């Protein structure tokens, strides 16, 4: 019996390299089929105006690694120094995206969730806060902070496009090359994007065990019929890779 170690990675291409590398380090064979694409907000968007006033905010709240890239790229574009700003990151992956660019993160919540970030951030009534998020994230963080008395500017730093057309052929070719032991999902949008790609290629991929980052992603995967084999305890690529490897070893798929 030969056991498949192929793992389907659904991240956007620009953010997939750390996950792919981590999976390889634990002996797996990652295959990238981007189920989403990320478009940073263009010049002239609301984030430009917010970035020009970064030092005036008590906190700059970043809810994802893509949000980190968005605000840093924008600050560079509008020639605003970010060193004087106080940054809060939702979790370790977002923290890393900021710190690799030299940004000190002064706050991270006890749990990597929007609810924990909004309720635990140390703010006082009247504090100005900038929240940078994606177009699919919703305004829950901003709403909670406003209820706590903060003056919040809530801006969309990037948009997510599900099921990019170029990935339909990638998915078909990947499945023709052999079976997968697992699929790694990093957001509800990657779940929806992969299902849509499968529909476009006339392929049902929901029989492959799913490894999910966080309970919300797991709920999205389970809701459309995937068997959730594990939920990674941390969005860090190394933690995701270790969890994926444990599932592959525990639930091998035989190649006949």
Secondary structure, DSSP 8 states (H G I E B T S, - for coil): -EE--EEEE-S-GGG-HHHHHHHHHTT-EEEE--SEEEEE--TTSHHHHHHHTGGG-SEEEE-SHHHHHHHHHHHHHTT---TTS-EEESSHHHHHHHHTTT--EEEE-SSSSHHHHHHHS---TT-EEEEEEETTS-SHHHHHHHHTT-EEEEEEEEEEEES-THHHHHHHHHHHT---SEEEE-SHHHHHHHHHHHHHTT---TTS-EEEESHHHHHHHHHTT--EEEEESS-SHHHHHHHHHHHHHHT--EE-
